[in-house]
Protein backbone atom coordinates (compact mmCIF):
# COMPACT_ATOMS: atom_id res chain seq x y z
CA UNK A 1 0.00 0.00 0.00
CA UNK A 2 1.60 3.25 -1.14
CA UNK A 3 1.74 6.45 0.90
CA UNK A 4 -1.31 8.66 0.54
CA UNK A 5 -0.88 11.55 -1.91
CA UNK A 6 -2.92 14.54 -2.97
CA UNK A 7 -3.33 12.83 -6.35
CA UNK A 8 -5.17 9.97 -4.60
CA UNK A 9 -7.58 12.49 -3.10
CA UNK A 10 -8.23 14.18 -6.44
CA UNK A 11 -8.90 10.79 -8.05
CA UNK A 12 -11.29 9.92 -5.22
CA UNK A 13 -13.09 13.26 -5.60
CA UNK A 14 -13.70 12.59 -9.29
CA UNK A 15 -14.75 8.99 -8.62
CA UNK A 16 -17.33 9.66 -5.92
CA UNK A 17 -18.67 12.94 -7.29
CA UNK A 18 -22.46 12.68 -7.36
CA UNK A 19 -22.38 9.58 -5.12
CA UNK A 20 -21.99 11.40 -1.78
CA UNK A 21 -23.61 14.52 -0.34
CA UNK A 22 -21.65 17.78 -0.59
CA UNK A 23 -20.81 19.14 2.85
CA UNK A 24 -22.80 22.07 4.22
CA UNK A 25 -20.82 24.92 5.82
CA UNK A 26 -22.27 27.31 8.39
CA UNK A 27 -20.57 30.18 10.26
CA UNK A 28 -20.32 30.37 14.03
CA UNK A 29 -21.68 33.58 15.56
CA UNK A 30 -19.11 36.37 15.59
CA UNK A 31 -17.27 36.55 18.91
CA UNK A 32 -18.38 33.11 20.08
CA UNK A 33 -14.83 31.75 19.87
CA UNK A 34 -12.10 33.64 21.68
CA UNK A 35 -8.85 34.45 19.93
CA UNK A 36 -5.36 34.06 21.33
CA UNK A 37 -3.67 36.94 23.12
CA UNK A 38 -2.17 39.27 20.56
CA UNK A 39 1.52 39.90 20.14
CA UNK A 40 2.08 43.43 21.51
CA UNK A 41 4.21 44.15 18.42
CA UNK A 42 1.34 43.17 16.09
CA UNK A 43 0.10 46.51 14.74
CA UNK A 44 -2.58 45.05 12.47
CA UNK A 45 -6.17 46.16 13.17
CA UNK A 46 -7.84 43.77 15.59
CA UNK A 47 -10.20 41.38 13.83
CA UNK A 48 -12.29 38.57 15.29
CA UNK A 49 -11.53 35.08 14.04
CA UNK A 50 -13.98 33.52 11.60
CA UNK A 51 -15.07 30.02 12.58
CA UNK A 52 -17.18 27.75 10.38
CA UNK A 53 -18.79 24.39 11.11
CA UNK A 54 -18.54 21.72 8.42
CA UNK A 55 -21.75 19.72 8.90
CA UNK A 56 -20.44 16.41 7.61
CA UNK A 57 -22.76 14.51 9.95
CA UNK A 58 -25.49 15.11 7.35
CA UNK A 59 -23.58 12.77 5.01
CA UNK A 60 -25.07 9.41 3.96
CA UNK A 61 -25.02 7.05 7.00
CA UNK A 62 -24.48 10.02 9.33
CA UNK A 63 -20.70 10.39 9.08
CA UNK A 64 -17.76 11.18 6.79
CA UNK A 65 -17.05 7.45 6.51
CA UNK A 66 -19.41 7.18 3.53
CA UNK A 67 -16.80 8.97 1.40
CA UNK A 68 -14.06 6.42 1.99
CA UNK A 69 -16.36 3.41 1.75
CA UNK A 70 -17.80 4.59 -1.54
CA UNK A 71 -14.32 5.27 -2.95
CA UNK A 72 -13.06 1.86 -1.77
CA UNK A 73 -15.87 -0.17 -3.31
CA UNK A 74 -16.14 1.89 -6.50
CA UNK A 75 -12.39 1.49 -7.08
CA UNK A 76 -12.67 -2.27 -6.65
CA UNK A 77 -15.71 -2.33 -8.91
CA UNK A 78 -13.71 -0.49 -11.59
CA UNK A 79 -10.83 -2.97 -11.19
CA UNK A 80 -13.12 -6.01 -11.27
CA UNK A 81 -11.94 -7.15 -7.84
CA UNK A 82 -15.23 -7.31 -5.92
CA UNK A 83 -15.61 -11.00 -4.90
CA UNK A 84 -18.86 -12.98 -4.74
CA UNK A 85 -18.37 -13.23 -0.97
CA UNK A 86 -18.80 -9.46 -0.75
CA UNK A 87 -17.00 -7.13 1.62
CA UNK A 88 -16.24 -7.39 5.32
CA UNK A 89 -15.09 -4.84 7.88
CA UNK A 90 -14.45 -4.45 11.60
CA UNK A 91 -15.77 -1.20 12.99
CA UNK A 92 -16.80 0.60 16.13
CA UNK A 93 -19.87 1.59 14.17
CA UNK A 94 -19.55 4.43 11.65
CA UNK A 95 -17.18 2.68 9.23
CA UNK A 96 -19.38 -0.38 9.32
CA UNK A 97 -22.44 1.71 8.53
CA UNK A 98 -20.64 3.33 5.61
CA UNK A 99 -19.37 0.00 4.31
CA UNK A 100 -22.83 -1.57 4.54
CA UNK A 101 -24.40 1.40 2.76
CA UNK A 102 -21.80 1.45 -0.01
CA UNK A 103 -22.11 -2.32 -0.42
CA UNK A 104 -25.86 -1.94 -0.78
CA UNK A 105 -25.23 0.74 -3.43
CA UNK A 106 -22.90 -1.62 -5.28
CA UNK A 107 -25.18 -4.65 -4.91
CA UNK A 108 -22.77 -6.76 -2.84
CA UNK A 109 -22.99 -8.39 0.58
CA UNK A 110 -21.48 -6.81 3.69
CA UNK A 111 -20.47 -8.64 6.88
CA UNK A 112 -19.66 -6.22 9.69
CA UNK A 113 -17.84 -7.09 12.93
CA UNK A 114 -18.33 -4.77 15.93
CA UNK A 115 -17.36 -4.87 19.59
CA UNK A 116 -20.25 -5.64 21.89
CA UNK A 117 -19.89 -2.11 23.28
CA UNK A 118 -21.04 -0.51 20.01
CA UNK A 119 -24.06 1.79 20.46
CA UNK A 120 -27.35 0.02 19.83
CA UNK A 121 -28.46 2.75 17.43
CA UNK A 122 -25.52 1.88 15.14
CA UNK A 123 -26.20 -1.86 15.30
CA UNK A 124 -29.84 -1.32 14.39
CA UNK A 125 -28.93 0.92 11.46
CA UNK A 126 -26.39 -1.60 10.18
CA UNK A 127 -29.04 -4.27 10.02
CA UNK A 128 -31.28 -1.74 8.27
CA UNK A 129 -28.69 -1.54 5.47
CA UNK A 130 -28.90 -5.32 5.11
CA UNK A 131 -25.56 -6.12 6.71
CA UNK A 132 -24.77 -9.36 8.52
CA UNK A 133 -23.79 -7.94 11.93
CA UNK A 134 -21.48 -9.93 14.22
CA UNK A 135 -20.70 -8.66 17.74
CA UNK A 136 -17.33 -9.87 19.05
CA UNK A 137 -15.36 -8.84 22.15
CA UNK A 138 -15.35 -5.56 24.02
CA UNK A 139 -12.81 -3.61 21.95
CA UNK A 140 -12.21 -2.85 18.29
CA UNK A 141 -9.06 -5.03 18.19
CA UNK A 142 -11.06 -8.15 19.01
CA UNK A 143 -13.64 -7.44 16.33
CA UNK A 144 -10.81 -6.80 13.86
CA UNK A 145 -9.22 -10.19 14.56
CA UNK A 146 -12.54 -11.96 13.96
CA UNK A 147 -12.98 -10.00 10.72
CA UNK A 148 -9.55 -11.09 9.49
CA UNK A 149 -10.39 -14.73 10.16
CA UNK A 150 -13.68 -14.37 8.29
CA UNK A 151 -12.01 -12.79 5.25
CA UNK A 152 -9.38 -15.54 5.12
CA UNK A 153 -12.01 -18.28 5.37
CA UNK A 154 -14.55 -16.89 2.88
CA UNK A 155 -12.55 -14.80 0.41
CA UNK A 156 -14.55 -11.67 1.28
CA UNK A 157 -12.87 -8.38 0.42
CA UNK A 158 -11.44 -6.97 3.64
CA UNK A 159 -12.04 -3.28 4.10
CA UNK A 160 -10.72 -1.25 7.02
CA UNK A 161 -12.18 1.42 9.24
CA UNK A 162 -9.30 3.82 8.50
CA UNK A 163 -5.99 2.20 7.51
CA UNK A 164 -6.23 2.07 3.71
CA UNK A 165 -5.24 4.64 1.09
CA UNK A 166 -8.61 4.40 -0.70
CA UNK A 167 -10.45 4.97 2.58
CA UNK A 168 -8.28 7.93 3.61
CA UNK A 169 -8.35 9.43 0.11
CA UNK A 170 -12.14 9.34 0.16
CA UNK A 171 -12.16 11.09 3.51
CA UNK A 172 -9.79 13.72 2.16
CA UNK A 173 -12.36 14.80 -0.42
CA UNK A 174 -14.12 16.58 2.46
CA UNK A 175 -11.30 19.12 2.70
CA UNK A 176 -11.53 19.78 -1.03
CA UNK A 177 -15.18 20.78 -0.60
CA UNK A 178 -14.48 22.89 2.50
CA UNK A 179 -11.63 24.68 0.71
CA UNK A 180 -13.88 25.58 -2.21
CA UNK A 181 -16.54 27.04 0.08
CA UNK A 182 -14.32 29.06 2.44
CA UNK A 183 -11.97 31.36 0.50
CA UNK A 184 -8.79 32.11 2.42
CA UNK A 185 -9.23 29.23 4.87
CA UNK A 186 -6.29 29.15 7.29
CA UNK A 187 -6.95 26.15 9.53
CA UNK A 188 -9.04 23.00 9.69
CA UNK A 189 -9.79 21.34 13.04
CA UNK A 190 -10.56 17.63 12.96
CA UNK A 191 -11.07 14.86 15.52
CA UNK A 192 -8.77 11.84 15.26
CA UNK A 193 -9.52 8.21 16.01
CA UNK A 194 -7.65 5.73 13.86
CA UNK A 195 -6.51 8.53 11.59
CA UNK A 196 -8.21 7.98 8.22
CA UNK A 197 -10.08 11.30 8.24
CA UNK A 198 -7.08 13.13 9.64
CA UNK A 199 -4.66 11.63 7.08
CA UNK A 200 -6.92 12.54 4.17
CA UNK A 201 -7.78 16.02 5.43
CA UNK A 202 -4.20 16.87 6.45
CA UNK A 203 -2.78 15.67 3.11
CA UNK A 204 -5.24 17.81 1.15
CA UNK A 205 -4.80 20.73 3.56
CA UNK A 206 -1.04 20.74 3.16
CA UNK A 207 -1.45 20.90 -0.62
CA UNK A 208 -3.53 24.05 -0.21
CA UNK A 209 -1.31 25.62 2.46
CA UNK A 210 -3.90 25.12 5.22
CA UNK A 211 -2.96 24.17 8.78
CA UNK A 212 -4.49 21.12 10.45
CA UNK A 213 -5.30 20.77 14.14
CA UNK A 214 -5.61 17.12 15.17
CA UNK A 215 -7.83 16.74 18.25
CA UNK A 216 -8.04 13.63 20.43
CA UNK A 217 -9.55 12.78 23.82
CA UNK A 218 -6.89 12.68 26.53
CA UNK A 219 -7.48 8.96 27.00
CA UNK A 220 -7.73 8.03 23.29
CA UNK A 221 -4.48 9.53 22.05
CA UNK A 222 -3.16 7.07 19.46
CA UNK A 223 -1.89 9.75 17.07
CA UNK A 224 -0.49 11.98 19.79
CA UNK A 225 1.40 9.03 21.30
CA UNK A 226 2.78 8.08 17.87
CA UNK A 227 4.04 11.65 17.36
CA UNK A 228 5.56 11.60 20.84
CA UNK A 229 7.31 8.26 20.29
CA UNK A 230 8.21 8.77 16.65
CA UNK A 231 6.60 5.42 15.81
CA UNK A 232 3.25 3.64 15.93
CA UNK A 233 2.43 2.47 19.45
CA UNK A 234 -0.54 0.91 21.20
CA UNK A 235 -2.37 3.11 23.72
CA UNK A 236 -5.02 2.38 26.36
CA UNK A 237 -8.50 3.45 25.34
CA UNK A 238 -11.02 5.04 27.67
CA UNK A 239 -13.19 8.01 26.77
CA UNK A 240 -16.77 9.08 26.33
CA UNK A 241 -15.85 9.28 22.63
CA UNK A 242 -14.23 5.85 22.46
CA UNK A 243 -17.04 4.36 20.37
CA UNK A 244 -15.80 6.35 17.36
CA UNK A 245 -12.31 7.57 18.37
CA UNK A 246 -11.16 4.51 20.32
CA UNK A 247 -8.44 3.05 18.09
CA UNK A 248 -5.56 1.51 20.03
CA UNK A 249 -3.09 2.39 17.26
CA UNK A 250 -3.13 5.02 14.54
CA UNK A 251 -2.14 4.35 10.92
CA UNK A 252 1.26 4.89 9.31
CA UNK A 253 -0.49 7.28 6.91
CA UNK A 254 -1.71 9.39 9.81
CA UNK A 255 1.72 9.54 11.44
CA UNK A 256 3.29 10.51 8.10
CA UNK A 257 0.72 13.31 7.71
CA UNK A 258 1.28 14.48 11.30
CA UNK A 259 4.99 14.90 10.61
CA UNK A 260 4.34 17.46 7.90
CA UNK A 261 4.55 21.18 8.52
CA UNK A 262 1.43 22.94 9.75
CA UNK A 263 0.03 20.15 11.95
CA UNK A 264 -0.73 20.63 15.66
CA UNK A 265 -1.81 18.04 18.23
CA UNK A 266 -4.45 18.87 20.84
CA UNK A 267 -5.74 16.68 23.67
CA UNK A 268 -9.08 17.48 25.33
CA UNK A 269 -10.64 15.98 28.47
CA UNK A 270 -13.98 14.20 28.40
CA UNK A 271 -15.57 17.00 30.41
CA UNK A 272 -14.89 19.44 27.57
CA UNK A 273 -16.11 17.00 24.93
CA UNK A 274 -19.39 16.61 26.79
CA UNK A 275 -19.67 20.38 27.19
CA UNK A 276 -19.02 21.01 23.49
CA UNK A 277 -21.65 18.47 22.49
CA UNK A 278 -24.17 20.09 24.84
CA UNK A 279 -23.26 23.55 23.52
CA UNK A 280 -24.05 22.47 19.95
CA UNK A 281 -27.44 21.28 21.14
CA UNK A 282 -28.17 24.36 23.23
CA UNK A 283 -27.24 26.90 20.57
CA UNK A 284 -27.85 25.09 17.25
CA UNK A 285 -30.11 22.14 18.14
CA UNK A 286 -27.41 19.94 16.59
CA UNK A 287 -27.11 16.48 18.15
CA UNK A 288 -23.71 15.02 17.26
CA UNK A 289 -21.83 12.08 18.70
CA UNK A 290 -19.06 12.71 21.19
CA UNK A 291 -16.40 12.03 18.55
CA UNK A 292 -17.68 14.94 16.47
CA UNK A 293 -17.89 17.24 19.49
CA UNK A 294 -14.23 16.48 20.23
CA UNK A 295 -13.10 18.78 17.40
CA UNK A 296 -15.17 21.71 18.67
CA UNK A 297 -14.00 21.07 22.24
CA UNK A 298 -10.51 22.17 21.19
CA UNK A 299 -11.83 25.70 20.54
CA UNK A 300 -14.12 25.89 23.57
CA UNK A 301 -11.85 24.41 26.27
CA UNK A 302 -10.01 26.82 28.57
CA UNK A 303 -6.31 27.25 27.82
CA UNK A 304 -4.07 24.75 29.59
CA UNK A 305 -0.64 23.89 28.28
CA UNK A 306 0.59 20.31 28.60
CA UNK A 307 4.37 20.31 29.21
CA UNK A 308 6.79 19.52 26.40
CA UNK A 309 7.50 15.78 26.25
CA UNK A 310 10.66 16.14 24.19
CA UNK A 311 9.17 16.20 20.69
CA UNK A 312 10.87 17.85 17.70
CA UNK A 313 10.83 21.62 18.05
CA UNK A 314 8.12 22.31 15.45
CA UNK A 315 5.69 19.98 17.21
CA UNK A 316 7.08 19.89 20.74
CA UNK A 317 3.98 21.21 22.49
CA UNK A 318 0.67 19.48 23.01
CA UNK A 319 -2.21 21.72 24.07
CA UNK A 320 -5.60 21.24 25.68
CA UNK A 321 -7.18 23.79 23.38
CA UNK A 322 -6.66 25.73 20.16
CA UNK A 323 -7.09 29.50 20.13
CA UNK A 324 -7.31 31.07 16.65
CA UNK A 325 -5.16 34.10 15.92
CA UNK A 326 -6.33 37.58 15.02
CA UNK A 327 -8.47 37.31 11.86
CA UNK A 328 -7.84 33.57 11.40
CA UNK A 329 -10.35 31.59 9.34
CA UNK A 330 -11.04 28.19 10.86
CA UNK A 331 -13.21 25.25 9.79
CA UNK A 332 -14.29 22.73 12.43
CA UNK A 333 -15.33 19.34 11.09
CA UNK A 334 -18.41 17.87 12.78
CA UNK A 335 -17.82 14.39 11.46
CA UNK A 336 -20.68 12.23 12.72
CA UNK A 337 -24.06 12.13 14.47
CA UNK A 338 -24.84 8.46 15.01
CA UNK A 339 -25.77 8.96 18.63
CA UNK A 340 -28.57 8.58 21.11
CA UNK A 341 -29.60 12.18 21.90
CA UNK A 342 -31.55 11.27 25.03
CA UNK A 343 -28.65 12.33 27.28
CA UNK A 344 -28.69 15.90 25.97
CA UNK A 345 -30.15 18.11 28.68
CA UNK A 346 -32.61 20.90 27.89
CA UNK A 347 -30.96 24.28 27.49
CA UNK A 348 -30.06 25.80 30.81
CA UNK A 349 -29.75 22.48 32.64
CA UNK A 350 -25.98 22.25 32.38
CA UNK A 351 -24.34 22.05 35.76
CORTA-V579173 format. One record per residue. RES is the residue in three letters. PSI is psi in whole degrees, 0 to 359 (* if undefined). D_FIRST is the distance of its C-alpha to the first C-alpha in Angstrom with 2 decimals. Layout:
res:RES psi:PSI d_first:D_FIRST
res:RES psi:PSI d_first:D_FIRST
This chain:
res:UNK psi:121 d_first:0.00
res:UNK psi:163 d_first:3.80
res:UNK psi:141 d_first:6.74
res:UNK psi:135 d_first:8.78
res:UNK psi:165 d_first:11.74
res:UNK psi:327 d_first:15.12
res:UNK psi:323 d_first:14.70
res:UNK psi:321 d_first:12.13
res:UNK psi:318 d_first:14.94
res:UNK psi:318 d_first:17.62
res:UNK psi:317 d_first:16.14
res:UNK psi:319 d_first:15.91
res:UNK psi:318 d_first:19.46
res:UNK psi:322 d_first:20.79
res:UNK psi:316 d_first:19.31
res:UNK psi:2 d_first:20.71
res:UNK psi:127 d_first:23.86
res:UNK psi:354 d_first:26.82
res:UNK psi:356 d_first:24.88
res:UNK psi:166 d_first:24.84
res:UNK psi:132 d_first:27.72
res:UNK psi:143 d_first:28.02
res:UNK psi:143 d_first:28.42
res:UNK psi:136 d_first:32.01
res:UNK psi:134 d_first:32.99
res:UNK psi:139 d_first:36.23
res:UNK psi:149 d_first:37.94
res:UNK psi:147 d_first:39.14
res:UNK psi:138 d_first:42.89
res:UNK psi:133 d_first:43.94
res:UNK psi:356 d_first:44.63
res:UNK psi:332 d_first:42.86
res:UNK psi:126 d_first:40.29
res:UNK psi:149 d_first:41.81
res:UNK psi:165 d_first:40.77
res:UNK psi:159 d_first:40.54
res:UNK psi:136 d_first:43.73
res:UNK psi:148 d_first:44.38
res:UNK psi:127 d_first:44.72
res:UNK psi:341 d_first:48.51
res:UNK psi:358 d_first:48.02
res:UNK psi:109 d_first:46.09
res:UNK psi:11 d_first:48.79
res:UNK psi:149 d_first:46.81
res:UNK psi:141 d_first:48.40
res:UNK psi:131 d_first:47.12
res:UNK psi:138 d_first:44.81
res:UNK psi:155 d_first:43.27
res:UNK psi:159 d_first:39.51
res:UNK psi:118 d_first:38.13
res:UNK psi:134 d_first:35.87
res:UNK psi:145 d_first:34.25
res:UNK psi:127 d_first:32.73
res:UNK psi:108 d_first:29.78
res:UNK psi:62 d_first:30.68
res:UNK psi:348 d_first:27.29
res:UNK psi:348 d_first:28.77
res:UNK psi:3 d_first:30.53
res:UNK psi:159 d_first:27.28
res:UNK psi:138 d_first:27.07
res:UNK psi:2 d_first:26.92
res:UNK psi:13 d_first:28.05
res:UNK psi:167 d_first:24.88
res:UNK psi:341 d_first:22.06
res:UNK psi:336 d_first:19.72
res:UNK psi:329 d_first:20.99
res:UNK psi:309 d_first:19.09
res:UNK psi:320 d_first:15.58
res:UNK psi:318 d_first:16.80
res:UNK psi:317 d_first:18.45
res:UNK psi:318 d_first:15.54
res:UNK psi:309 d_first:13.31
res:UNK psi:325 d_first:16.21
res:UNK psi:323 d_first:17.50
res:UNK psi:319 d_first:14.35
res:UNK psi:326 d_first:14.49
res:UNK psi:315 d_first:18.21
res:UNK psi:322 d_first:17.95
res:UNK psi:354 d_first:15.85
res:UNK psi:30 d_first:18.31
res:UNK psi:24 d_first:15.97
res:UNK psi:113 d_first:17.90
res:UNK psi:163 d_first:19.72
res:UNK psi:332 d_first:23.38
res:UNK psi:354 d_first:22.66
res:UNK psi:206 d_first:21.06
res:UNK psi:149 d_first:18.50
res:UNK psi:151 d_first:18.62
res:UNK psi:149 d_first:17.70
res:UNK psi:135 d_first:19.06
res:UNK psi:146 d_first:20.46
res:UNK psi:354 d_first:23.30
res:UNK psi:296 d_first:24.46
res:UNK psi:318 d_first:23.19
res:UNK psi:324 d_first:19.68
res:UNK psi:317 d_first:21.51
res:UNK psi:314 d_first:24.07
res:UNK psi:318 d_first:21.65
res:UNK psi:315 d_first:19.84
res:UNK psi:319 d_first:23.33
res:UNK psi:312 d_first:24.60
res:UNK psi:323 d_first:21.85
res:UNK psi:319 d_first:22.23
res:UNK psi:319 d_first:25.95
res:UNK psi:323 d_first:25.47
res:UNK psi:358 d_first:23.56
res:UNK psi:33 d_first:26.07
res:UNK psi:162 d_first:23.92
res:UNK psi:150 d_first:24.48
res:UNK psi:130 d_first:22.84
res:UNK psi:119 d_first:23.26
res:UNK psi:127 d_first:22.79
res:UNK psi:128 d_first:23.14
res:UNK psi:153 d_first:24.74
res:UNK psi:154 d_first:26.63
res:UNK psi:346 d_first:30.35
res:UNK psi:357 d_first:30.69
res:UNK psi:141 d_first:29.04
res:UNK psi:139 d_first:31.63
res:UNK psi:328 d_first:33.79
res:UNK psi:326 d_first:33.48
res:UNK psi:321 d_first:29.73
res:UNK psi:316 d_first:30.39
res:UNK psi:318 d_first:33.15
res:UNK psi:324 d_first:31.13
res:UNK psi:313 d_first:28.33
res:UNK psi:330 d_first:31.02
res:UNK psi:333 d_first:32.40
res:UNK psi:3 d_first:29.25
res:UNK psi:12 d_first:29.82
res:UNK psi:150 d_first:27.13
res:UNK psi:108 d_first:27.81
res:UNK psi:129 d_first:27.77
res:UNK psi:120 d_first:27.61
res:UNK psi:120 d_first:28.61
res:UNK psi:126 d_first:27.58
res:UNK psi:184 d_first:28.36
res:UNK psi:352 d_first:29.05
res:UNK psi:160 d_first:25.67
res:UNK psi:319 d_first:22.17
res:UNK psi:323 d_first:20.94
res:UNK psi:319 d_first:23.46
res:UNK psi:323 d_first:22.54
res:UNK psi:320 d_first:18.85
res:UNK psi:318 d_first:20.02
res:UNK psi:323 d_first:22.25
res:UNK psi:318 d_first:19.59
res:UNK psi:318 d_first:17.44
res:UNK psi:319 d_first:20.69
res:UNK psi:315 d_first:21.50
res:UNK psi:318 d_first:18.31
res:UNK psi:324 d_first:18.86
res:UNK psi:329 d_first:22.52
res:UNK psi:341 d_first:22.48
res:UNK psi:11 d_first:19.41
res:UNK psi:147 d_first:18.70
res:UNK psi:121 d_first:15.37
res:UNK psi:118 d_first:13.88
res:UNK psi:181 d_first:13.13
res:UNK psi:150 d_first:12.87
res:UNK psi:330 d_first:15.36
res:UNK psi:335 d_first:13.17
res:UNK psi:68 d_first:9.85
res:UNK psi:139 d_first:7.54
res:UNK psi:323 d_first:7.09
res:UNK psi:323 d_first:9.69
res:UNK psi:312 d_first:11.85
res:UNK psi:322 d_first:12.02
res:UNK psi:319 d_first:12.60
res:UNK psi:318 d_first:15.32
res:UNK psi:324 d_first:16.83
res:UNK psi:340 d_first:16.99
res:UNK psi:338 d_first:19.28
res:UNK psi:317 d_first:21.91
res:UNK psi:324 d_first:22.37
res:UNK psi:317 d_first:22.92
res:UNK psi:319 d_first:25.74
res:UNK psi:316 d_first:27.20
res:UNK psi:321 d_first:27.30
res:UNK psi:329 d_first:29.19
res:UNK psi:342 d_first:31.69
res:UNK psi:90 d_first:32.49
res:UNK psi:138 d_first:33.57
res:UNK psi:21 d_first:33.38
res:UNK psi:131 d_first:31.04
res:UNK psi:320 d_first:30.69
res:UNK psi:141 d_first:28.69
res:UNK psi:135 d_first:26.54
res:UNK psi:126 d_first:26.86
res:UNK psi:138 d_first:24.29
res:UNK psi:150 d_first:24.17
res:UNK psi:128 d_first:21.22
res:UNK psi:261 d_first:20.36
res:UNK psi:332 d_first:16.84
res:UNK psi:3 d_first:15.80
res:UNK psi:312 d_first:14.10
res:UNK psi:314 d_first:17.24
res:UNK psi:313 d_first:17.76
res:UNK psi:315 d_first:14.40
res:UNK psi:313 d_first:14.92
res:UNK psi:314 d_first:18.62
res:UNK psi:324 d_first:18.55
res:UNK psi:315 d_first:16.22
res:UNK psi:321 d_first:18.60
res:UNK psi:317 d_first:21.57
res:UNK psi:322 d_first:21.00
res:UNK psi:324 d_first:20.96
res:UNK psi:4 d_first:24.31
res:UNK psi:29 d_first:25.77
res:UNK psi:137 d_first:25.95
res:UNK psi:154 d_first:25.89
res:UNK psi:131 d_first:23.99
res:UNK psi:116 d_first:25.68
res:UNK psi:118 d_first:23.55
res:UNK psi:131 d_first:25.97
res:UNK psi:152 d_first:25.84
res:UNK psi:149 d_first:28.67
res:UNK psi:326 d_first:30.20
res:UNK psi:20 d_first:29.42
res:UNK psi:69 d_first:25.82
res:UNK psi:51 d_first:24.43
res:UNK psi:316 d_first:20.94
res:UNK psi:314 d_first:19.75
res:UNK psi:318 d_first:23.14
res:UNK psi:324 d_first:23.17
res:UNK psi:319 d_first:19.81
res:UNK psi:315 d_first:21.30
res:UNK psi:319 d_first:24.49
res:UNK psi:348 d_first:23.10
res:UNK psi:17 d_first:20.53
res:UNK psi:161 d_first:17.97
res:UNK psi:132 d_first:16.66
res:UNK psi:156 d_first:19.76
res:UNK psi:142 d_first:21.23
res:UNK psi:153 d_first:24.04
res:UNK psi:152 d_first:26.94
res:UNK psi:125 d_first:26.95
res:UNK psi:98 d_first:30.21
res:UNK psi:157 d_first:30.90
res:UNK psi:339 d_first:32.52
res:UNK psi:13 d_first:29.14
res:UNK psi:337 d_first:27.22
res:UNK psi:335 d_first:26.91
res:UNK psi:341 d_first:24.32
res:UNK psi:17 d_first:23.37
res:UNK psi:40 d_first:23.62
res:UNK psi:137 d_first:20.19
res:UNK psi:332 d_first:20.84
res:UNK psi:136 d_first:17.70
res:UNK psi:178 d_first:15.70
res:UNK psi:159 d_first:11.95
res:UNK psi:325 d_first:10.59
res:UNK psi:318 d_first:10.05
res:UNK psi:317 d_first:13.69
res:UNK psi:319 d_first:14.99
res:UNK psi:315 d_first:13.67
res:UNK psi:323 d_first:15.40
res:UNK psi:338 d_first:18.41
res:UNK psi:353 d_first:18.96
res:UNK psi:161 d_first:19.65
res:UNK psi:149 d_first:23.28
res:UNK psi:15 d_first:24.97
res:UNK psi:132 d_first:23.43
res:UNK psi:148 d_first:25.91
res:UNK psi:129 d_first:25.71
res:UNK psi:135 d_first:28.46
res:UNK psi:133 d_first:29.51
res:UNK psi:144 d_first:32.09
res:UNK psi:159 d_first:34.34
res:UNK psi:325 d_first:34.69
res:UNK psi:322 d_first:38.16
res:UNK psi:328 d_first:36.87
res:UNK psi:315 d_first:34.20
res:UNK psi:318 d_first:37.01
res:UNK psi:320 d_first:39.26
res:UNK psi:320 d_first:36.81
res:UNK psi:317 d_first:36.27
res:UNK psi:322 d_first:40.05
res:UNK psi:318 d_first:40.60
res:UNK psi:322 d_first:38.49
res:UNK psi:315 d_first:40.65
res:UNK psi:319 d_first:43.89
res:UNK psi:340 d_first:43.46
res:UNK psi:353 d_first:41.27
res:UNK psi:39 d_first:41.54
res:UNK psi:123 d_first:37.74
res:UNK psi:100 d_first:36.55
res:UNK psi:166 d_first:32.95
res:UNK psi:164 d_first:31.17
res:UNK psi:327 d_first:31.21
res:UNK psi:321 d_first:27.53
res:UNK psi:321 d_first:28.41
res:UNK psi:340 d_first:31.57
res:UNK psi:320 d_first:29.72
res:UNK psi:314 d_first:28.76
res:UNK psi:328 d_first:32.40
res:UNK psi:330 d_first:33.69
res:UNK psi:330 d_first:32.42
res:UNK psi:338 d_first:34.96
res:UNK psi:338 d_first:37.75
res:UNK psi:147 d_first:37.77
res:UNK psi:149 d_first:40.44
res:UNK psi:135 d_first:39.46
res:UNK psi:109 d_first:38.80
res:UNK psi:133 d_first:37.03
res:UNK psi:128 d_first:35.08
res:UNK psi:150 d_first:35.85
res:UNK psi:130 d_first:33.53
res:UNK psi:17 d_first:31.53
res:UNK psi:27 d_first:30.97
res:UNK psi:167 d_first:27.83
res:UNK psi:150 d_first:27.39
res:UNK psi:318 d_first:30.18
res:UNK psi:337 d_first:28.33
res:UNK psi:35 d_first:26.98
res:UNK psi:338 d_first:29.60
res:UNK psi:134 d_first:31.16
res:UNK psi:138 d_first:30.16
res:UNK psi:161 d_first:32.49
res:UNK psi:0 d_first:33.79
res:UNK psi:172 d_first:34.12
res:UNK psi:121 d_first:33.36
res:UNK psi:116 d_first:36.41
res:UNK psi:154 d_first:36.00
res:UNK psi:174 d_first:37.99
res:UNK psi:118 d_first:40.96
res:UNK psi:7 d_first:40.05
res:UNK psi:140 d_first:36.31
res:UNK psi:122 d_first:34.53
res:UNK psi:135 d_first:32.16
res:UNK psi:129 d_first:30.13
res:UNK psi:122 d_first:29.59
res:UNK psi:118 d_first:27.05
res:UNK psi:99 d_first:28.66
res:UNK psi:345 d_first:25.61
res:UNK psi:154 d_first:27.19
res:UNK psi:33 d_first:30.58
res:UNK psi:85 d_first:30.23
res:UNK psi:160 d_first:33.04
res:UNK psi:113 d_first:36.55
res:UNK psi:5 d_first:38.78
res:UNK psi:343 d_first:41.82
res:UNK psi:3 d_first:41.44
res:UNK psi:120 d_first:41.84
res:UNK psi:153 d_first:45.38
res:UNK psi:153 d_first:47.73
res:UNK psi:136 d_first:48.00
res:UNK psi:353 d_first:50.19
res:UNK psi:4 d_first:49.56
res:UNK psi:135 d_first:47.10
res:UNK psi:* d_first:48.55
